[in-house]
């Protein structure tokens, strides 16, 4: 009889180290998928409360009070702060309209 342990299949089964790496990859994909599914379900069940669409909140003053902004107002604020160029601003504004 050849091999001794495990029916002669050797270290890591019949695929050896390659089989162990494939097993690791599959395990990571499954765990990542479960984590993604949990996050997706939490976002969906919250009804958008965690990540609202259409409105952006930003501090209005150093005191930390928040003001709700429309997408156009948020875009204007980014342009005024110099975060985006004029071309980017006009392109994004066109997309919003």
TARA-V767286 format. One record per pair of residues at least 12 apart in sequence whose C-alpha atoms are under 10 Angstrom apart, sorted by the first residue. I is the first residue (numbers start at 0). GAP is how many residues later the second one is. If there is no record, write none. Layout:
# TARA-V767286
{{I;GAP} {I;GAP}}
This chain:
# TARA-V767286
{{52;18} {53;14} {53;15} {53;16} {53;17} {53;18} {54;12} {54;13} {54;14} {54;15} {54;16} {54;17} {54;18} {54;19} {55;12} {55;13} {55;14} {55;15} {55;17} {55;18} {56;12} {56;13} {56;17} {57;16} {57;19} {70;22} {70;25} {71;17} {71;20} {71;21} {71;24} {71;25} {74;13} {74;14} {74;15} {74;17} {74;18} {74;21} {75;13} {75;17}}
